[in-house]
Amino acid sequence: LTLIDSAGGLAGYQILKVHDADPFLGVEVKFEDVAACQQFLESYSSGAVRQSLSQHACRLLALPQEFTVETQLKAGTHILDLYLDELELCLQHIHLSQPERLRDEEIDHLEEQLQNQALGPAPQPPPLAEEESPIPSNCFKFQNKVFEDRMLTAADVQSFSNGVGRQWKHVGRALRKSCRALKGPAIDNLTYEYEREGLYEQ
């Protein structure tokens, strides 16, 4: 909500990561539009970002009205609070900085590569010699299991929601390829919107 207020809407940026290290909260933001970045810097420089963050925190978390926050703006190793009177220099530091953390899928891939180098590839089971039974016309095979080809029911959705657990972001990223509603920062927004309701709602 603070970013929407200070960057002029939903477009032009993405929230990459949120780090919770009580009492500190770190938010990594990637700006894709110079105008949105410039507007954010102007809002930050004027103190509007700090004020908006405080107001939203009070309203959403039922905090006392005198609640205040301290902020620090960084691009890579540069603390931009020191250069707020030089807007072009701040923009240059932001332009040159790159995210330090990899996406979850890339980390998974690196771990798999490391495990393969240390232990060697996992042994593959020998192929079964026996003939497979034919799949009925109203079914399909997925991951060596046969499923009935039919419309999903409410019970199917309920079962899937209960079973996916903490892997829901992986599912969301897989669906994002063909689902416009999950483009951009939508998955991070789902995390924020349903934080209190928990994993089932997400």
Protein Blocks (a to p, Z undefined) as FASTA:
>chain_A
ZZmmmnopaehiacfbdcdddfbdcdddddfbfklmmmmmmmmmnommmmmmmmmmmmmn
opafklccdddddehjbcfklmmmmmklmmmmmmmpccfbdcfklmmmmmmmmmmmmnop
addddddfbdcddddfkbcceehiacddddddfklmmmmmmmnmmmlmmmmmmmmmmmmk
lgcjllmmmmmmmmmnommlZZ
